[in-house]
Amino acid sequence: MTRVLARRRIIDVVSKILMAVATVIGVFFLFWIIWATLKFGISGLHWSLFTNDTPPPGTNQFGLRNAFIGSLLLLALSMGIGVPIGLMAGTWLAEYGFRSRTADTVRFLNDIMLSAPSIEIGLFAYAAVVAPMGHFSALAGSVALSILMIPIIVRTTDEMLSLVGGDVREAAIALGAPAWVVITKVTWKAARAGILTGVLIGLARISGETAPLLFTALNNQYFSANMLRPMANIPVVIFQFALSPYTNWQQMAWAASFITVLFVLVLSLVARWFLGKVQVAK
Amino acid sequence: MNGSDVVVGVDTGPASEEPRAAAKAWLSGDSLFHAAAVFAAVVAATTLFGTVIAIAYDSRLSIHTFGIWGFLKSSEWNPVTQTFGAFPFIIGTLVSSAIAMVLGVPVSFGIAVFIVEIAPEWIKRPVAGAIELLAAIPSIVYGLWGLVVFAPVFSQMEPWISNSFGKIPGIGALFQGPPMGIGMLTAGIVLAIMVLPYISSIMRDVFMVVPSSLRESAYALGATTWEVAWDVILPYTRSAVIGGIFLGLGRALGETMAVTFVIGNSNMISTSLLMPSATIPSVLANEFTEATSKLYVSSLIYLGLILIAVTLTVRFLAVLLIRHLGRKEGAAA
């Protein structure tokens, strides 16, 4: 009897230690990656990164102005496409579809899209936009990125609108407000922190995406604001410069990684903070 | 769900005394808004099919040239002779993801149980947050870190791996080779780190919904934490846990940038895990912009079609299994 007990105790203690070790491993890698990005990134930071365009390789010059502006334009257009569609689709699910079979099918398909590998979406944008147009373009990149962010916004909008109590809605309907006024002025307003969280998470997800841009926006050594042409962007610059043999390009890749990680982490933390507010408000 | 099922979508009907023009204006606003919502929902629901159809359509040339079975089993990938076969990349994709699962699933399980059952209250939130931040780091940064920081460290460990595992009969051949730091095993390890947040957060979420009556009764009978985790929580949440693992597997199979940096990009199939290899996503990322002929591009897209067929199945099962627990919960309540 005591031997059985002792064995159970040993298994328990060993498993607890192993689980703590597993957690330490996970946290350790997070800090290792962030520390490396900090260390290499800060040494590559230079003011001229923001004022000059891509310099020739193998020199002492730095410059990513074209890529930063290109990335911002890509993200802006992606949000311009993705946010309205995601918001309206989520609204349809929560306000018109409810628990109907159709709505549940849409939710199911959306959940599958939620975990779609970005490379597949990139291939889709290539087939749907690049191939018919005949050349790579920033527009195709934005289409790919927006498809990646839509499922996230759909899901959070749906969930957050479902949390809004029926009483406010009924009160608005009783006042004679039509459905669309109830939705835009009452339920959207009540759920705005949650919906904004979804948009921020979606933005965080796409801001470091590289694979879909390789098939769509590609890259550009020069400054361009033409959405119908290839455009320089940070993720592809990181990919190409990191694998180049030139020191100044490699340093720029690290600096760009550092800024991307900083941007994404800040977005994630802000989103988390908003989400905390939603849960408290409940 | 209670209380939120108010039927807003149904026309609330203006009172008959109201002026007609106003009623019409409201009505058109309503129908416009409804139409926009329906349109958006249709877009969200059909992109999945659009993706499959567009990719299948663009790979038609290669399907026509090499057939299905011929493409799947051929190891010849030669742009010069315009012969293309998917076999090395399929193997590379499956093996690197398998390594990621072997390493990542137990660690994810440990993290989830640690957060739910073992950790003191004050440490739970920061630890859970830190693990989730792993998912926020862009995959290209994993790749850069893997190539520049991790691979040199790992190449120091590889002789030790070769010496200790390389002599085991049967599996020894898997661990023999020059210590290069990059290769299949490195890719698997980086993938394992990347899937940790996805698998562990699903596990954590479903472990939390296990009714406390179940858990408390097991503890009251004198069960240890391990026994509660293994014999009570895990069986109760089995389908969702498997779903979470599939979700992580789907991520690993389709992961592109991180793998491209560290796998070494070789079209050869090697018995050793320490040797360079290639996956479907990595060959796409490397060769797509350089593909010059129509057949070359079409063959690359064909590879993408194979990938989509595999990941779609995995993701379909994942979502199905995770939802299964939700329904069970609903029935129990």
Contacts between the chains, C-beta under 8 A, distances in Angstrom:
chain1	res1	chain2	res2	distance
A	8	B	224	5.7
A	8	B	227	7.2
A	9	B	224	7.0
A	11	B	224	7.3
A	11	B	226	5.7
A	12	B	224	3.7
A	12	B	225	5.9
A	12	B	226	4.6
A	12	B	227	7.3
A	15	B	225	7.5
A	15	B	226	4.1
A	15	B	229	7.7
A	16	B	118	5.7
A	16	B	225	6.3
A	16	B	226	7.2
A	18	B	110	6.0
A	19	B	110	3.9
A	19	B	111	7.4
A	19	B	113	5.2
A	19	B	114	4.3
A	19	B	118	6.0
A	20	B	110	7.9
A	20	B	114	5.9
A	20	B	118	7.0
A	21	B	110	7.3
A	22	B	106	7.2
A	22	B	107	4.4
A	22	B	108	7.8
A	22	B	109	7.6
A	22	B	110	2.9
A	22	B	111	5.2
A	22	B	114	6.7
A	23	B	110	6.6
A	23	B	111	4.9
A	23	B	114	4.6
A	23	B	115	7.3
A	23	B	119	7.7
A	23	B	127	6.0
A	23	B	131	7.6
A	25	B	107	5.9
A	26	B	107	6.7
A	26	B	111	5.4
A	26	B	130	7.5
A	26	B	131	5.1
A	26	B	134	6.7
A	26	B	193	7.8
A	26	B	196	5.2
A	26	B	197	7.9
A	26	B	200	7.3
A	27	B	127	6.7
A	27	B	130	5.0
A	27	B	131	7.0
A	29	B	134	7.1
A	29	B	193	4.9
A	29	B	196	7.9
A	30	B	130	5.5
A	30	B	131	7.4
A	30	B	133	5.9
A	30	B	134	5.3
A	30	B	137	7.8
A	32	B	145	7.7
A	32	B	149	7.4
A	33	B	137	6.0
A	33	B	141	6.8
A	33	B	142	7.0
A	33	B	145	4.9
A	34	B	137	7.8
A	36	B	145	5.2
A	36	B	148	7.6
A	36	B	149	4.5
A	37	B	141	6.2
A	37	B	145	7.0
A	40	B	148	7.3
A	84	B	40	7.2
A	85	B	40	4.7
A	85	B	43	5.4
A	85	B	44	6.7
A	86	B	40	7.5
A	86	B	44	7.3
A	87	B	40	7.6
A	88	B	36	5.3
A	88	B	37	4.8
A	88	B	39	7.3
A	88	B	40	3.4
A	88	B	41	7.5
A	89	B	37	7.2
A	89	B	40	3.9
A	89	B	41	4.5
A	89	B	43	6.8
A	89	B	44	4.0
A	89	B	45	8.0
A	91	B	37	5.3
A	91	B	40	7.8
A	92	B	37	3.7
A	92	B	38	6.1
A	92	B	40	6.3
A	92	B	41	4.1
A	93	B	41	6.7
A	94	B	4	7.7
A	95	B	8	5.3
A	95	B	9	6.0
A	95	B	37	7.4
A	96	B	8	7.8
A	96	B	9	4.1
A	96	B	34	6.7
A	96	B	37	6.1
A	96	B	38	7.5
A	97	B	41	7.1
A	98	B	5	5.9
A	99	B	1	7.5
A	99	B	5	7.5
A	105	B	45	7.2
A	106	B	41	5.6
A	106	B	44	6.6
A	106	B	45	4.6
A	108	B	319	6.3
A	108	B	323	7.7
A	109	B	44	7.5
A	109	B	45	4.8
A	109	B	48	5.3
A	110	B	44	5.6
A	110	B	45	7.1
A	111	B	319	4.5
A	112	B	48	6.1
A	112	B	312	7.2
A	112	B	315	5.0
A	112	B	316	6.2
A	112	B	319	5.6
A	113	B	44	7.5
A	113	B	47	6.3
A	113	B	48	5.6
A	115	B	247	5.7
A	115	B	250	5.4
A	115	B	251	6.6
A	115	B	315	5.3
A	115	B	318	7.1
A	116	B	48	7.8
A	116	B	51	7.5
A	116	B	254	7.6
A	116	B	311	7.6
A	116	B	315	7.3
A	117	B	250	7.2
A	117	B	251	7.3
A	117	B	253	7.1
A	117	B	254	2.2
A	117	B	255	7.0
A	117	B	256	7.2
A	117	B	281	7.1
A	117	B	307	7.3
A	117	B	311	5.8
A	118	B	254	7.5
A	118	B	256	7.0
A	119	B	254	6.0
A	119	B	256	4.6
A	119	B	281	4.9
A	119	B	284	6.1
A	119	B	285	7.2
A	119	B	304	7.1
A	119	B	307	7.5
A	120	B	51	6.1
A	120	B	55	7.2
A	120	B	254	6.5
A	120	B	304	6.4
A	120	B	307	6.7
A	120	B	308	5.1
A	120	B	311	7.1
A	121	B	51	6.8
A	123	B	51	7.9
A	123	B	54	8.0
A	123	B	55	5.3
A	123	B	58	7.8
A	123	B	284	7.5
A	123	B	301	6.1
A	123	B	304	4.4
A	123	B	308	8.0
A	124	B	47	7.8
A	124	B	50	6.7
A	124	B	51	4.2
A	124	B	54	5.3
A	124	B	55	6.2
A	126	B	58	7.6
A	126	B	301	7.7
A	127	B	54	3.9
A	127	B	55	5.9
A	127	B	57	6.8
A	127	B	58	4.3
A	127	B	301	7.1
A	128	B	50	7.1
A	128	B	54	5.1
A	131	B	58	6.5
A	147	B	47	5.6
A	150	B	43	7.7
A	150	B	44	5.8
A	150	B	47	7.4
A	151	B	44	7.0
A	154	B	44	5.3
A	161	B	4	7.9
A	162	B	1	6.8
A	162	B	4	5.0
A	163	B	4	7.2
A	164	B	4	6.6
A	165	B	3	5.5
A	165	B	4	7.0
A	166	B	3	3.8
A	166	B	4	5.6
A	166	B	5	7.1
A	166	B	6	4.3
A	167	B	3	7.2
A	169	B	6	4.8
A	169	B	8	5.9
A	170	B	6	5.9
A	173	B	6	7.5
A	173	B	8	6.9
A	173	B	12	5.5
A	176	B	12	7.5
A	176	B	14	7.1
A	176	B	15	7.1
A	177	B	12	7.8
A	178	B	12	6.3
A	178	B	14	8.0
A	178	B	26	4.4
A	178	B	27	7.6
A	178	B	29	6.4
A	178	B	30	4.9
A	179	B	8	4.9
A	179	B	9	6.0
A	179	B	10	7.7
A	179	B	11	7.4
A	179	B	12	6.5
A	179	B	30	5.4
A	179	B	33	7.3
A	179	B	34	7.4
A	180	B	29	5.4
A	180	B	30	5.1
A	180	B	32	7.7
A	180	B	33	3.6
A	180	B	34	7.4
A	181	B	26	8.0
A	181	B	29	7.5
A	182	B	8	5.5
A	183	B	8	6.6
A	183	B	33	7.1
A	184	B	33	7.7
A	187	B	8	7.8
A	204	B	136	5.9
A	207	B	138	7.4
A	208	B	137	7.7
A	208	B	138	2.3
A	208	B	139	7.2
A	208	B	140	6.1
A	208	B	141	6.8
A	209	B	138	7.1
A	210	B	138	7.3
A	210	B	139	7.0
A	210	B	140	4.5
A	210	B	256	7.5
A	210	B	257	4.8
A	211	B	139	7.7
A	211	B	256	3.9
A	211	B	257	5.8
A	211	B	281	7.0
A	211	B	284	7.9
A	211	B	285	6.1
A	214	B	285	5.7
A	214	B	288	6.3
A	214	B	289	6.5
A	215	B	284	8.0
A	215	B	288	5.8
A	215	B	289	8.0
A	218	B	289	6.6
A	235	B	138	7.1
A	235	B	140	5.5
A	238	B	140	5.2
A	238	B	141	7.9
A	238	B	144	6.6
A	239	B	140	6.1
A	239	B	143	7.8
A	239	B	257	6.6
A	239	B	260	7.9
A	239	B	285	7.8
A	242	B	143	7.7
A	242	B	144	5.2
A	242	B	147	7.2
A	242	B	148	7.6
A	242	B	261	7.4
A	243	B	261	7.7
A	253	B	144	6.6
A	254	B	144	7.2
A	257	B	140	7.2
A	257	B	141	5.0
A	257	B	144	5.6
A	260	B	138	5.9
A	260	B	140	7.8
A	260	B	141	6.9
A	261	B	137	6.3
A	261	B	138	7.2
A	261	B	141	5.7
A	264	B	136	5.3
A	264	B	137	7.1
A	264	B	138	6.3
A	265	B	133	6.7
A	265	B	136	6.2
A	267	B	136	8.0
A	268	B	133	6.5
A	268	B	136	4.4
A	272	B	129	7.0
